Amino acid sequence: MTDRAIVNASWIINPGGAAPALPDASMIVRDGFIAEMGPASEINTDGLECLDARGLVLIPGLVNTHDHFLECLTRALPGAQNAGLMDWLKTHNPIWSTATPEALQIATQIRAAELLLSGCTTTADHNYLWPNGCAVDDQVEAMQAMGLRFHVARGSTTIGASNGGLTPDAVAEDEQQVLKDSERVIQRYHDSSAGSFLQVVLAPCSPYSVSETLMRETAALARFHGVRLHTHLAEGQDEHAFCLEQLGKTPLAHIEALGWLAEDAWFAHMITLSEPEIVRLGMSGCGVAHCPCSNMRLGNGIAPIRAMLARDVPVGIGVDGAASNDGGHLLAETRQAMLLQRVNQGAAAMSAEQALTLATRGGASLLGRHDIGELAPGMAADIAGYRLDALEMAGGAVHDPLAALVFCPPARADLVVIGGEVRVQAGELLGHDLGALIARHNTIAHALVRP
């Protein structure tokens, strides 16, 4: 890792942090961590490589807490553009079930590039279909070339269509094999050290796509190894009605009975919650990945995020899958999170700073990370910088740089640093031919849908 100074930033801002915003500021990065930070006039940069951040507002790198990289291959699919969740899944699952390791790898890199250019430095991915030899290893290899911090899920689906599931039987896995491979992946890849670039998450697709036994055994395996748990939950009214009819319980009550309602787990969506359930969620320490664009796109509803925050529920932002959002711009998702809470709760429901806090410190909390999500000495040097003179920020940055990042149209990051290494500079992805990546991705996407 290169020791360097990042100098002369117009602003360094920590959303929701105790430290005030710093104008005309610099920082020193050593061994991938912030060693010193303060007014530019007080930072000694002698002997260090200097990266000029003049004209930029620097914030902690954004944290994406829920995604499905494979879905990049099926964006804007004609047959699912106007479909609700269940029909949407029935349309996509057979296509995803024909993916190859190369398809999974190129989709992972396309999504990583999109996230990087939005200012994201840490991402989780929830892949749960592993057809044609696809494996966690394929995603790890693809992501290592991109340089993001990666929380990779060993997801699973074991109930096929012939048993009432939504997944083709050919890709429904054997449950003992799922547990065996989960153990392998943890032992091979999970790194819990400070500054880790790779951690493993165990993540059955949903409590209804695997057996109750697998849900319990997955939780036991995760806790034995000290890794986190993740799944979809309370995603919409169809799921809520199914649980009441088939299980006699709400989705939250069902997951609680399976032993998952604890601070080492976080759930995607969480739309159909009652007030008592929100209280219970807050008491458990369990977190929520809020995916506003996907929730709207599929017509699932508005998650009660303001009520969750009032009950101390940990909340982060997730862009969700590229076929239920069709975008991976995490700053855009942050803006949408703020605006959506205002739709039925008024203009004071969520501020720009609250939304940006969810996308930084909030996301770090969900992933169990204490080394990211904030710019301060001792924290990982994960930084997103945006130009104050960008067209999108015109007229806003002069009044309130932090608010302009969220209220104004989402800008592309000008600078992204991860662990002290520069990944985006002058708005360009370094070390990759983006045009070639896109061309290869589009070729594979076309073949996947029209074999």
N, C-alpha and C positions, 0 to 999 in steps of 0.2 A: 504494500500500500504506500502511496506517495504522500509524504508530509508536505503540506502546503498552507498558504494563507489565502483566505478569501477576503478581499479587501474592498473598502469604499462602498459597501452596499448602501443604497439610499435609506432602506429600512430593514431591520431584522425584527420580526414579529412572531410571538408565540401566542396563538389563539387560546384564550381561556387560561393563560398562565399567570402566575403571580408577578413575574418580571414585566416591567413596562416595555413598550416598543422602543427600539434603539434606532435613532436616526444616524446616518453617516457612520456606519459601524463595520467592524472587521472581525474575523475569527481565525484562530489557528487550529489546524487539523493535524493530529499525529496518530499514526497506527489506526486510522479509521474512525477515531473519536474526536470530539471537540475538546481541545485542550484549554482554550482561552477565547473569550468573546467580550467585546466592549467597544467603546468609541474608537474610531479609526486612529485618532491622534494618540491613543494610549497603547496600541498594540504594536509590539516590536516584531517586524517581519524579516529581520536580517537573516540572510542565508536560506530563505525559503522561496520556493516557487510561488509566485503571486498570481491569483486568478482575480481579474478585475470584475467586480459586481456593480460597478457604477450604473445608476439608472434602474436598478432592480429592487424589488421588495422580496426578501427572503423569508420563507416560512418553513416549518418542518415538512419533510416529505409526506405526501398523502398516503393513507393506508387503506387498501381495498379489502374488505372483510368477507366478500361473497362473490363468486364468479363461476362461470362454466366456459372455459377457454374453447373447448371443442365446438361450441355453438357458433363461433366465428364463421364456420364453413356454411352456415345456413341462415345468414341474415336475410331479412325481408323476404322469406320464402313465400311465394304467392299463395299456396294452400293454407297458410297459417296466419296471414296478416290480420285477419279479423276474427280469429278464434279465441275462445276462452281457454283457461288452463288445461282442462282435460282433453279437449279436441286438439289443442296446440301440441300436447305431448303425444297424442296418438299419431299426429302428422309427422312429428320430428323423430320419434324414437326409432322407427324402422330405418331412417336415413343414417342417424348417428351409429346405428348398429352395424353399418357396413364400413365404418372408418378403419383406417390402417394406422400403424405406428407413425408413418410419415405424415399422415393427415393430422394426427394429434400433435405431432411436433411442430408443424408449420402453423397450426392454429394457435399453439402456445406462444410462439414467437411473434405472431401478428398481434395478439392481445397484449403481450408484454411491451411491444413497441408503442401501441396506442396508449397504454397506461403510462409509460415513461414520458411520453410527449405531453401528457396532461399534468405531470408533476407527481405521479405516484412512484414511491420508492419501495413499498412493501405490499405484497399481494397474497391473498389466499385463492386457491382454486378448488372447486368441489366437483371433480370428475367422478362419475359413478358407473360408467359403462366402459368396459375394457374388451372390445371385440378384436378378433383377428390378431391376437398377440400383443395388443396395446397394454402398456404397463406404466406404473408410476415412474419407472426408470426413464421412459421416453420424455416425460415432462421435465424431469430433473435435468436431463442432458440438454434439452432445448432451452430451459431457463438459465442454466449456468452460462450460456453464451450471451445472455441478455443483461445479466448483472443485477437484477432485482433481488431483494430479500423475498424468499418464497416459502409460504406455508402450504405444502402440498397435501391434499386429502387423498387417503386411500378410501375412496367411496365404494359403494356396493349397491347392487340391486339383485335380489335372489328370488323374487316372486314373478314368474313369467305370465304371459297372457293366458295360458291354459289354466292357470290357477287364480285368475281374476286380476292379475296385474296389468300394467300398461306397457310393459317391456316385452319385446319378442322373446320367446323361450330360448332362442339360440344364444342370447347374451345374459340370461339369468344365471348367476353364479351359484356354485355349491357353497353352502355356508361354512363348512369346515375349511374349504380352500380359501375363503375370504379371510378367516381368522389366521390361517397359516401365512398367507401373503402379507397380512397386516403386520404380523410379528417380524417377518423378513424386512419389510420396508422400514419399520421403526429402527431395527438394529443396524440397518445399512446406512440410513440417511439422517436420522434425527439428531440434531445438534442443539442442545439447550444452553450453550455458553453465551455469555454477553457478546453482542455483535453478530450472532448467528445469521447466516444467510440461508439456511435450510432447516425447516422444522416439519414434522409429520403430524397430520391430524387424522383421526379416524372418523369417518363420516358416511354412514349409511344414507342413501338418498332421502328416505323419509321413514317414519315408523310404520308406513303401510306398504313399503316396497321390499321389506325384509321381515323375518319373523320376530316375534317378541323375544324369543330366545337369543337371536343374534344381536338384537339391541342391547340386551342385558350383558351378554358375553363381550360385546365390543366395548361397553363401558368399563367392564372389569379389566379387560386387556389394556385399555388406555390408561387407567388409573394405576395399574401395575407398573407401567413404563413411564408414567408422568407426562403423557401427551394429552392434548385437548380433544374435545368431542364437538361435532358439528352435524346439523341436519336441517332440513326444511320443516317448518311447523306453522300451523295456523295461517296458511297461505290464502285461504279464501272461504267463501260460504259453502262451496261444494264439499270441501274437506271437513268443515265443521259439521255439516249435516250427516256426512258419512260416519264420522266418529260417534255422534249421538245415536245414530240408527244401529250401527254394527257393534259398537263397543260400549254404548251406554255412558260415554264420557266425552268431555270436550278434548280437543287435541292436547291442551296443556295438562289436564288431569291424566291423560293416557301416558304422556312422556314422563310425568312425575312418578307414576306407578312403575315405570321401567327403570327408575333410578337415575334418570338423566338430569333432574332439576338441581344443578349444583354449579358452583362458580367456575368449574373447569369446562363448561359447555356454553356454546352460543348457537342461536337458532336464526335462520333466515326468514324474514317477512313478518311473522307475528302480527297479523292484521286483526283477527277475530278474537280479541281478548276482552273479557269483562273487567270491570274495575277491581273486584276481589282477586282476579287472576293476576292483574298487574301488580297488586300488592304482594302476592305470593312470589311473583317473579323477582321483585326487588329484594325480598327477604332472602331469596336463594343465592343471589349473586350471579345468576345466569344472565348471559348477554344476548343482545339482539343485533343482527345485521339488517339495517334498514335499506331497502332497495326501491326507492320511490318510482323511478321510471318504469321498471318492470311491473310493479304493482299496478300502475296506471295503464300500461300497454295491454295487459291481460284483463283489465277491468276488475281486479280483485279487491280494490278498496284502498283506504288510507290507514296506515298503521298509526296507532295512538302514541306517537313518539313523545309529545309534550307530557302526557300523563305518565309515561314510563320514566322520563327524566325526573319528574316530580317525586317518584318513588325510588329514585336512586338505581334504576336499572341501567347497567352499562350498555351503551348504544354506539355502534359504529356505522359507517356507510359502506354499502356494497353496490357495484354497478350491475351485478347479476349477469346472467348469460347473455351472450351477444345476439341470441335469437329472440330474447324476450325484452331486450332493451335496444339492441341494434347499435349500441355505442358503448365505448369504454373510456369516456372522458370523466375522470373522477371529480374534477372541479365542477363540471356540468351537473353531475349527480348531487353534489353538495348544494348547489344552487337550487336544484329541484326539491331537495329535502326541506330547505327553508321555505320555499314558496308553497309547497303542498300542505304544510302544517297551518299555513295562513288561510287556506281555502275555507275551512269550516270553523276556524278558531280565532280569526282576526289577525290584524297586521302585527300584533305584538306576540304572536304565538311562538315565533322563533327568530332570533336575530342572526345577522351574518356571522358574527363571532361564535355564537352557539353552534351554528351549522359547521363552520370550519373546525371547531373543536372536536366535533364528532368524527370528522374526516382525518384527524391527526391523533390527538391523545385518546379519543374514544376508541378508534380502531386499534391502537396499540394495546389498550386494556382488554379488548375482546380476544386478542391473540395471546394474551398473557405476557406481553413484552413490557419491560421497564426500561429498555435501552433506546427506544425510538419514540417518535411522536412529539418531541420537544427539542428546541435548540438551546442547549445549555452545556457548560463544561461537564464532561463525563458521559454525555449522551453520544450515541452514534451520529456520525456526520452525514445525515440524510437530509438533503436540502432541496427545496424547490424554489426557483427564482422566476419571477414574472416581470416583464418590462412595464415600467410605469407610463411609458410613452406609447404603449401598444394602442392600436385603434380601438380595441374593445374597452380600454380603460380611460379613453379620452374624456375629460371632464369629471371623472370619478376619482381617479388616483390623487388628484390635487387636493381633494377634500378629505378622503379617508381611504388609504390604500387597502386596508384589510377588508372593509366593506365593499370596495370596488371589485375585489376578487370574486365576491359571491353575487352581488347585485347585478354587475355588468355581464354582458355575454362572456361565456367562459373562454379565456385566452389559452393559447398553447404555452407551455412552459418554455422559457428562454434558456434556463440553466437547471440541470438536475444532477445532483451529486449523491452518490450512495456509498457509504463507508469511506468517504474521502475521495472516491474515484469519480471522475466526470463522465457521465453517460449521455447527457444532452448539453449542447453548447450552441449558442446563437440560434436556438430553436431547432437544431438538427440532431438527429440520432447519430451518435458516434460509433464507428466500427462496423456498421452494417449498411448494405445496399438495400434501402427500404423499397425501392422500386422493384428490385429482383424478388424480394420477399413477397410483396403483394402479388406480383405476376405468378409466382409459383403457387401461392395460396389460392388464387382465383382459378387456376387450372385444376387444382385438386378439388375445389369446391364444386366446380362445374361437373367434373366426373363423378363426384359423390351423389349429386342430385339427378344427373342424367347419364347413368352408366351405359 
